[in-house]
Amino acid sequence: MKSFETIIDGTHVELTSELIAKYDLSLPRYTSYPTAPVWRDDIGASEYAEALTHLKGTQSLYVHLPFCAERCTFCACNVVITKRREVVDPYLASLQQEMELITRSSGNERQLVVDQLHLGGGTPTYLNSDEMKRLMDMIRQHFSFTDQAEISIEADPRWVNEEKMGTLRELGFNRISFGVQDVDPQVQHAINRIQPMELVQRQIEMARSVGFRGINTDLIYGLPLQTASSWKKTLEAVKALNPDRIALFSFAHVPWLHAHHRTIELSTLPTPPQKISFFLEAIEQFGNFGYEFIGMDHFAKPEDELSIAKKQRQLHRNFQGYTTKEGLDLIGMGVSAIGKVGGTFLQNDRKLASYQRRIMQGELATTKGWRLTEEDQRRHWVISRLFCHQRVLKQEFQEAWQENFDIHFARELHELESFQKDGLVSCDNHEIAVTPLGRLFIRNIGAVFDAYLKTGEGKFSKAV
């Protein structure tokens, strides 16, 4: 019987091949509930405009900047591959028009107040300094920021220099995330993302020198040509980079969804057992390096805001992953951007040309979404606590929803009995608690409470 070992939360954990076979299903990552594949296409511009009239308090903003100079073969994001700089200007004009439509629809006479801004892509650093200044000027014309606002950006190390890094800091950015993925030259060549370790090191040192308070690195395991020895070197390299946070993602090879995945030779991909061993080694090594295992695929230093929020049960989850910001409406802007306003999820048109056409015609570009029912909100509450705290307190549920947990979720508790027998959860009259071993199967545990789930190869990546 093949088994794998690691250490989670100071506990030795053994993962058997039987458990892997039983629970290795295609499941959501639950950055939302219900998840995007079940959203409806009858939620459009008018529904979004109506939802915006109910905006309250501070907001979170997400701006999607889709442009990349070349395609990384592992990527699953909504991107536009181009080296034509002239595409940026009309896109920024569309964003400005979208901001005007949003603020007008909200009916607020004052600027909407923002506590969190994230620029994602694509490659946000594809924009040059003047273009980035123009974008931030537009945002500040329509929104005001709190004094403690988190302003973050995803950065390609190849598309940042000292001048641009300084500009980002001057514009108010205080968090930056670098896509490292893997440091092995052969792997980088296989995924069409060549960036020497020295370059990444220099960019991170530069970010620290100009005053970024939070630095994240993204890694991906399961990439072509990764080996046990090359992965070990990547983990050691991350130790040397010393980021505040680490995001560790599993590569999902889905050529039926992304045509560019067909360029990857199947024979170059790690086997499923190798891939699992990479993940478990990363968990153990990051623990040895002093990082806290926040949840599912995120790690942070003990003094980082995420680690502190987790200890205080103030951790939350949204489309950007784990966050310390609770209950903010999320306004998504740009092609394919996702948002959540009040009890409504919304997504913009995924095609650049039609997104821009809608916006420039004076229409919000929403093409799909979902209105949460009260039952959706209950289930989101449970799934969120499993992912963020690895624990659901039944009394808290009763206080929040005036419902008896055991009665309301009798079917789900029955289904969890097999999880309990396998050592993944413990259940009693007071709580459901995820065990250290169960943390490896958190998507499976969360899926028990998903009323819409239809597992399928085509929609989600593997849970293990």
C-alpha positions as CSV (number, residue, x, y, z in Angstrom):
1,M,0.0,0.0,0.0
2,K,1.6,3.3,-1.2
3,S,1.4,6.1,1.3
4,F,2.7,9.7,1.6
5,E,3.7,11.6,4.7
6,T,3.9,15.2,5.8
7,I,3.5,17.4,8.9
8,I,0.5,19.7,9.3
9,D,-0.1,21.9,12.3
10,G,2.7,20.0,14.1
11,T,1.0,16.7,13.5
12,H,2.4,13.8,11.5
13,V,0.0,12.9,8.7
14,E,-0.1,9.8,6.5
15,L,-2.0,9.9,3.3
16,T,-2.8,6.4,1.8
17,S,-3.4,5.6,-1.8
18,E,-6.8,4.3,-0.8
19,L,-7.8,7.7,0.5
20,I,-6.5,9.4,-2.6
21,A,-8.4,7.1,-4.9
22,K,-11.6,7.6,-2.8
23,Y,-11.5,11.4,-2.6
24,D,-9.7,12.5,-5.8
25,L,-12.7,14.0,-7.5
26,S,-13.1,17.1,-9.7
27,L,-14.4,19.8,-7.2
28,P,-14.6,23.6,-6.9
29,R,-12.1,25.7,-5.0
30,Y,-15.1,27.6,-3.4
31,T,-13.9,31.2,-3.8
32,S,-17.7,31.7,-4.2
33,Y,-20.8,29.7,-3.3
34,P,-22.7,28.9,-5.5
35,T,-19.7,28.5,-7.8
36,A,-19.6,30.3,-11.2
37,P,-20.5,27.3,-13.4
38,V,-24.1,27.3,-12.1
39,W,-24.6,31.0,-12.5
40,R,-27.4,32.1,-14.8
41,D,-27.2,34.2,-18.0
42,D,-30.5,36.0,-17.2
43,I,-28.6,38.2,-14.7
44,G,-27.5,41.2,-16.8
45,A,-26.9,44.9,-16.8
46,S,-30.3,45.9,-15.3
47,E,-29.9,43.4,-12.4
48,Y,-26.4,44.8,-11.7
49,A,-27.6,48.4,-11.9
50,E,-30.4,47.6,-9.4
51,A,-27.9,45.8,-7.0
52,L,-25.6,48.8,-7.1
53,T,-28.3,51.0,-5.6
54,H,-28.0,49.0,-2.4
55,L,-24.2,49.6,-1.9
56,K,-23.4,50.3,1.7
57,G,-20.2,51.0,3.7
58,T,-16.8,50.4,2.2
59,Q,-16.1,48.4,-1.0
60,S,-13.5,46.1,-2.5
61,L,-12.5,46.7,-6.1
62,Y,-11.1,44.3,-8.6
63,V,-9.8,45.5,-12.0
64,H,-8.9,42.9,-14.7
65,L,-6.1,43.9,-17.0
66,P,-6.0,41.0,-19.5
67,F,-3.0,41.8,-21.7
68,C,0.1,39.5,-21.9
69,A,3.0,39.8,-24.4
70,E,3.1,36.0,-24.7
71,R,1.2,33.0,-23.4
72,C,2.4,30.9,-20.5
73,T,1.3,27.4,-21.3
74,F,0.1,26.6,-17.8
75,C,-2.2,29.6,-17.7
76,A,-6.0,29.2,-17.2
77,C,-6.8,33.0,-16.9
78,N,-8.8,35.1,-19.3
79,V,-6.0,36.8,-21.2
80,V,-5.4,38.7,-24.4
81,I,-2.0,37.9,-26.0
82,T,-0.6,40.9,-27.8
83,K,2.5,42.9,-28.2
84,R,0.6,45.8,-29.7
85,R,0.8,48.7,-27.1
86,E,-2.1,50.5,-28.8
87,V,-4.6,48.1,-27.3
88,V,-4.1,49.7,-23.8
89,D,-5.5,53.1,-24.5
90,P,-9.0,52.0,-25.6
91,Y,-9.2,49.5,-22.8
92,L,-8.4,52.2,-20.2
93,A,-11.1,54.3,-21.9
94,S,-13.6,51.4,-21.4
95,L,-12.6,51.1,-17.8
96,Q,-13.2,54.8,-17.2
97,Q,-16.6,54.6,-18.8
98,E,-17.4,51.5,-16.7
99,M,-16.5,53.4,-13.5
100,E,-18.8,56.2,-14.5
101,L,-21.6,53.8,-15.2
102,I,-21.1,52.1,-11.8
103,T,-21.0,55.3,-9.8
104,R,-24.0,56.7,-11.6
105,S,-26.0,53.5,-11.1
106,S,-25.1,53.5,-7.4
107,G,-26.8,56.9,-6.9
108,N,-24.2,58.0,-4.5
109,E,-23.6,61.7,-4.5
110,R,-20.2,61.2,-2.7
111,Q,-17.4,59.0,-3.9
112,L,-17.7,55.3,-3.0
113,V,-15.2,54.4,-0.3
114,V,-12.8,51.6,-1.0
115,D,-10.9,49.5,1.6
116,Q,-9.3,47.0,-0.9
117,L,-8.2,47.2,-4.5
118,H,-6.6,44.4,-6.5
119,L,-5.3,44.6,-10.1
120,G,-5.2,41.1,-11.7
121,G,-4.9,39.7,-15.1
122,G,-3.4,38.9,-17.5
123,T,-0.3,40.9,-16.6
124,P,-1.2,44.2,-14.8
125,T,2.5,45.3,-15.1
126,Y,2.1,45.1,-18.9
127,L,0.9,48.7,-18.4
128,N,3.8,51.2,-18.4
129,S,4.2,53.8,-15.7
130,D,2.2,56.5,-17.5
131,E,-0.7,54.1,-18.2
132,M,-0.7,52.9,-14.6
133,K,-0.8,56.5,-13.4
134,R,-3.8,57.2,-15.7
135,L,-5.6,54.1,-14.4
136,M,-5.1,55.0,-10.8
137,D,-6.1,58.7,-11.4
138,M,-9.3,57.3,-13.0
139,I,-10.0,55.1,-10.0
140,R,-9.3,57.9,-7.5
141,Q,-11.7,60.2,-9.5
142,H,-14.5,57.8,-8.8
143,F,-13.6,56.2,-5.5
144,S,-11.9,57.3,-2.3
145,F,-9.6,55.0,-0.2
146,T,-9.6,54.5,3.5
147,D,-6.4,55.2,5.3
148,Q,-5.7,51.5,5.9
149,A,-6.7,50.4,2.4
150,E,-5.0,47.3,0.9
151,I,-3.9,48.1,-2.6
152,S,-2.4,45.2,-4.4
153,I,-1.1,44.1,-7.8
154,E,0.0,41.0,-9.6
155,A,3.4,41.4,-11.1
156,D,5.4,39.5,-13.8
157,P,9.0,39.9,-12.7
158,R,10.0,40.3,-16.4
159,W,7.7,43.3,-16.7
160,V,8.9,45.4,-13.8
161,N,11.9,47.7,-13.5
162,E,13.1,50.1,-10.8
163,E,11.3,53.0,-12.3
164,K,8.0,51.1,-12.5
165,M,8.3,49.7,-9.0
166,G,8.8,53.1,-7.6
167,T,5.8,54.4,-9.5
168,L,3.6,51.6,-8.2
169,R,4.6,52.5,-4.6
170,E,4.0,56.3,-5.2
171,L,0.6,55.4,-6.5
172,G,-0.3,53.8,-3.2
173,F,0.3,50.1,-3.9
174,N,1.3,48.4,-0.7
175,R,1.1,44.7,-1.6
176,I,2.6,42.9,-4.6
177,S,2.4,39.3,-5.8
178,F,5.1,37.9,-8.0
179,G,4.4,34.9,-10.3
180,V,7.4,32.7,-9.6
181,Q,5.8,29.3,-10.5
182,D,9.1,27.3,-10.6
183,V,12.8,28.3,-10.7
184,D,14.1,25.4,-12.8
185,P,15.3,26.6,-16.3
186,Q,13.9,23.4,-18.0
187,V,10.5,23.8,-16.4
188,Q,10.4,27.5,-17.3
189,H,11.3,26.7,-20.9
190,A,8.5,24.0,-21.0
191,I,5.9,26.5,-19.7
192,N,7.2,29.4,-21.8
193,R,8.0,31.6,-18.8
194,I,11.8,32.1,-18.6
195,Q,12.8,34.3,-15.6
196,P,16.1,33.7,-13.9
197,M,16.1,33.3,-10.2
198,E,18.4,36.3,-10.0
199,L,15.8,38.5,-11.7
200,V,13.1,37.4,-9.2
201,Q,15.4,38.0,-6.3
202,R,16.2,41.5,-7.5
203,Q,12.6,42.4,-8.0
204,I,11.6,41.3,-4.5
205,E,14.5,43.2,-3.0
206,M,13.4,46.2,-5.0
207,A,9.9,45.9,-3.8
208,R,11.1,45.8,-0.2
209,S,13.4,48.8,-0.7
210,V,10.6,51.1,-2.0
211,G,8.3,50.2,1.0
212,F,5.9,47.4,0.0
213,R,4.6,46.0,3.2
214,G,3.4,42.7,1.8
215,I,5.1,40.5,-0.8
216,N,3.5,37.3,-2.1
217,T,5.0,34.6,-4.4
218,D,2.9,32.2,-6.5
219,L,4.1,28.6,-7.1
220,I,2.6,25.9,-9.2
221,Y,3.2,22.2,-8.7
222,G,2.5,19.5,-11.3
223,L,4.2,21.4,-14.2
224,P,5.9,19.7,-17.1
225,L,9.4,18.4,-16.4
226,Q,9.2,19.0,-12.6
227,T,11.1,16.4,-10.7
228,A,11.6,15.7,-7.0
229,S,15.1,17.3,-7.1
230,S,14.0,20.3,-9.2
231,W,11.0,20.9,-6.9
232,K,13.2,20.8,-3.8
233,K,15.4,23.5,-5.4
234,T,12.3,25.6,-6.0
235,L,11.2,25.3,-2.4
236,E,14.7,26.3,-1.2
237,A,14.7,29.2,-3.6
238,V,11.4,30.4,-2.1
239,K,13.0,30.2,1.3
240,A,15.8,32.5,0.1
241,L,13.2,34.9,-1.4
242,N,11.6,35.1,2.0
243,P,8.1,36.4,0.9
244,D,5.4,37.3,3.5
245,R,2.9,34.9,1.8
246,I,3.0,32.0,-0.5
247,A,0.3,30.8,-2.8
248,L,0.8,27.2,-3.9
249,F,-1.4,26.1,-6.8
250,S,-2.0,22.8,-8.5
251,F,-1.6,22.7,-12.3
252,A,-4.8,21.5,-13.9
253,H,-4.0,20.1,-17.3
254,V,-7.3,20.6,-19.2
255,P,-6.7,20.7,-22.9
256,W,-10.4,20.3,-23.6
257,L,-10.9,23.7,-22.0
258,H,-7.7,25.5,-22.9
259,A,-6.3,24.8,-26.4
260,H,-2.8,25.9,-25.5
261,H,-2.6,23.1,-22.9
262,R,-2.4,20.8,-26.0
263,T,1.2,22.0,-26.6
264,I,2.2,20.2,-23.3
265,E,3.4,16.7,-23.9
266,L,1.6,14.3,-21.5
267,S,4.8,12.4,-21.0
268,T,6.5,15.4,-19.4
269,L,3.9,15.8,-16.7
270,P,4.6,14.4,-13.2
271,T,2.5,11.3,-12.3
272,P,-0.3,11.7,-9.8
273,P,1.8,10.2,-7.0
274,Q,4.7,12.5,-7.8
275,K,2.3,15.5,-7.9
276,I,0.9,14.6,-4.4
277,S,4.4,14.2,-3.1
278,F,5.4,17.7,-4.3
279,F,2.4,19.2,-2.5
280,L,3.0,17.4,0.7
281,E,6.7,18.2,0.7
282,A,5.9,21.9,0.2
283,I,3.5,21.8,3.2
284,E,6.2,20.3,5.4
285,Q,9.0,22.5,4.1
286,F,7.0,25.7,4.4
287,G,6.3,24.7,8.0
288,N,10.0,24.2,8.5
289,F,10.7,27.6,7.0
290,G,8.3,29.2,9.6
291,Y,5.2,29.7,7.6
292,E,1.7,29.1,8.9
293,F,-0.6,26.8,6.8
294,I,-3.5,29.3,6.3
295,G,-5.8,27.0,4.3
296,M,-5.9,24.8,1.2
297,D,-3.1,26.5,-0.8
298,H,-2.0,29.6,1.2
299,F,0.8,30.1,3.6
300,A,1.9,33.1,5.6
301,K,4.5,34.2,8.1
302,P,3.2,34.2,11.7
303,E,3.3,38.0,11.9
304,D,1.4,38.5,8.6
305,E,-2.2,39.8,8.7
306,L,-3.5,36.5,7.3
307,S,-2.0,34.5,10.1
308,I,-3.2,36.9,12.8
309,A,-6.7,36.9,11.3
310,K,-6.8,33.1,11.3
311,K,-5.8,32.9,15.0
312,Q,-8.6,35.5,15.8
313,R,-11.2,33.7,13.6
314,Q,-11.4,36.8,11.4
315,L,-10.2,35.1,8.2
316,H,-12.5,35.3,5.1
317,R,-12.5,34.0,1.5
318,N,-13.4,35.7,-1.8
319,F,-12.5,35.5,-5.5
320,Q,-8.9,36.6,-4.7
321,G,-8.5,33.8,-2.2
322,Y,-8.0,34.3,1.6
323,T,-8.5,37.9,2.9
324,T,-8.8,39.8,6.2
325,K,-11.6,42.0,4.8
326,E,-15.0,40.9,5.9
327,G,-18.3,41.5,4.2
328,L,-17.2,44.0,1.6
329,D,-19.1,44.3,-1.6
330,L,-16.8,43.4,-4.5
331,I,-17.0,45.6,-7.6
332,G,-15.4,43.9,-10.6
333,M,-14.3,46.0,-13.5
334,G,-12.9,45.0,-16.9
335,V,-13.4,42.1,-19.3
336,S,-14.5,38.9,-17.5
337,A,-14.3,40.6,-14.1
338,I,-16.4,39.0,-11.3
339,G,-18.1,40.9,-8.5
340,K,-20.5,40.5,-5.6
341,V,-22.9,43.3,-4.6
342,G,-25.2,42.6,-1.8
343,G,-26.6,39.1,-2.4
344,T,-25.8,39.0,-6.1
345,F,-22.8,37.6,-8.0
346,L,-22.0,39.2,-11.3
347,Q,-19.6,38.6,-14.2
348,N,-18.7,40.8,-17.1
349,D,-18.6,39.7,-20.7
350,R,-15.6,37.4,-21.2
351,K,-14.8,38.6,-24.8
352,L,-12.8,41.8,-25.1
353,A,-14.6,43.2,-28.2
354,S,-18.1,42.7,-26.9
355,Y,-17.2,43.9,-23.4
356,Q,-15.8,47.2,-24.8
357,R,-18.8,47.5,-27.2
358,R,-21.3,47.2,-24.4
359,I,-19.5,49.6,-22.1
360,M,-18.9,52.3,-24.8
361,Q,-22.6,52.1,-25.7
362,G,-23.3,53.2,-22.1
363,E,-24.4,49.8,-20.8
364,L,-22.9,47.7,-18.0
365,A,-21.3,44.6,-19.4
366,T,-22.8,41.9,-17.1
367,T,-23.6,38.7,-18.9
368,K,-24.2,36.2,-16.1
369,G,-24.7,36.1,-12.3
370,W,-26.6,34.6,-9.4
371,R,-29.0,36.0,-6.7
372,L,-28.3,34.2,-3.5
373,T,-31.2,32.7,-1.7
374,E,-31.3,32.5,2.1
375,E,-30.4,28.8,1.8
376,D,-27.4,29.7,-0.4
377,Q,-26.2,32.1,2.3
378,R,-26.5,29.5,5.0
379,R,-24.4,27.0,3.0
380,H,-21.9,29.7,2.1
381,W,-21.6,30.5,5.8
382,V,-20.8,26.8,6.6
383,I,-18.4,26.3,3.6
384,S,-16.5,29.5,4.4
385,R,-15.9,28.5,8.0
386,L,-14.6,25.1,6.9
387,F,-12.2,26.7,4.5
388,C,-11.1,29.6,6.8
389,H,-11.2,28.1,10.3
390,Q,-11.4,24.3,9.7
391,R,-14.3,24.4,12.2
392,V,-18.0,25.0,12.3
393,L,-19.5,25.9,15.6
394,K,-23.1,24.7,15.7
395,Q,-24.2,27.3,18.3
396,E,-22.8,30.1,16.1
397,F,-24.9,28.8,13.2
398,Q,-28.0,28.8,15.4
399,E,-27.4,32.3,16.5
400,A,-26.8,33.5,13.0
401,W,-29.7,31.7,11.3
402,Q,-32.2,30.8,14.1
403,E,-31.9,27.2,12.8
404,N,-30.8,24.0,14.5
405,F,-27.7,22.9,12.7
406,D,-28.2,19.1,13.2
407,I,-31.8,19.3,11.9
408,H,-31.1,21.6,9.0
409,F,-28.1,19.6,7.8
410,A,-29.1,16.1,8.8
411,R,-28.4,14.7,5.3
412,E,-24.9,16.3,5.2
413,L,-24.1,15.1,8.7
414,H,-24.9,11.6,7.6
415,E,-22.6,12.0,4.6
416,L,-19.8,13.2,6.9
417,E,-19.9,9.9,8.8
418,S,-17.6,8.3,6.2
419,F,-15.3,11.3,6.4
420,Q,-15.2,10.8,10.2
421,K,-14.4,7.1,9.8
422,D,-11.5,8.1,7.5
423,G,-10.1,10.5,10.0
424,L,-10.8,13.6,8.0
425,V,-13.3,15.3,10.4
426,S,-14.5,15.0,14.0
427,C,-18.2,15.7,14.7
428,D,-19.9,16.1,18.1
429,N,-22.9,18.0,19.5
430,H,-21.0,21.2,19.4
431,E,-18.9,21.4,16.3
432,I,-17.5,19.9,13.1
433,A,-13.7,20.1,13.1
434,V,-11.4,19.3,10.2
435,T,-8.4,17.2,11.3
436,P,-4.9,17.9,10.1
437,L,-5.3,15.0,7.6
438,G,-8.7,16.4,6.6
439,R,-7.1,19.7,5.6
440,L,-5.8,17.9,2.5
441,F,-9.4,17.1,1.6
442,I,-11.0,20.4,2.5
443,R,-12.6,20.7,-1.0
444,N,-14.3,17.3,-0.5
445,I,-15.5,18.3,2.9
446,G,-16.9,21.7,1.7
447,A,-18.6,19.9,-1.2
448,V,-20.8,18.0,1.2
449,F,-22.7,21.2,1.8
450,D,-22.9,22.2,-1.9
451,A,-26.5,21.8,-3.0
452,Y,-25.7,22.5,-6.7
453,L,-22.6,20.3,-7.2
454,K,-22.4,18.0,-10.2
455,T,-18.9,16.7,-10.3
456,G,-17.3,16.4,-13.7
457,E,-13.9,16.4,-15.3
458,G,-14.7,19.4,-17.5
459,K,-15.6,21.9,-14.8
460,F,-13.1,21.7,-11.9
461,S,-9.6,20.6,-11.1
462,K,-8.8,17.5,-9.0
463,A,-9.4,18.0,-5.3
464,V,-6.2,16.1,-4.2
